[in-house]
Amino acid sequence: MTASPELGHTRTASPDLLRSVFRQHAAGVAVITAAGDRPVGFTATSLNSVAAEPPLISFGVGTSSSSWPVIAEAEHIGVHVLGEHQQELAATFARSGADRFGPSTYWRSGPEGVPVLDGVLAWLVCRVVARIPAGDHRIVIAQAVVGDPAGSGRPLVYHQGRFTALRD
């Protein structure tokens, strides 16, 4: 016999239900960047490894995001895996209207002109291969071109609506 969840508390599907369920799901935190007239970037918890051969990743981006117009046209994007010491960086890239590439953000122009953030656990520059409509978002699939996994530290995690660290 298998245990089943209590069915007395079911709710009809809605955006609020989806957000409530995914608050229970711990996710790694990444920042996605792209070069435009000005660099753009946003915090993402939807980063996934798609395939090893060829090396593909995916992430979701809202079409109402201030970064979307640049991401929609970018040939290459940057993917940055954040460490637990980068909660403020994650918050900056998540905050609407923030100066994401201001004086407190350390970055450089990397391969293919993509903004690469300093001090991250790992980063990739990827060539965009698809943008798939998904409701009010697009799922971007991109192929890794170059990267560096050599950062040190533990990953930043998003859970219960806040940035946190892994515990042993």
Salt bridges, closest charged atoms under 4 A:
ASP16 OD2 - ARG11 NH2 2.86
GLU84 OE1 - ARG154 NE 3.98
GLU88 OE2 - ARG95 NH2 3.36
GLU112 OE1 - HIS76 ND1 3.93
ASP118 OD1 - ARG108 NH1 2.79
ASP136 OD1 - HIS137 ND1 2.75
ASP168 OD1 - ARG154 NH1 3.35
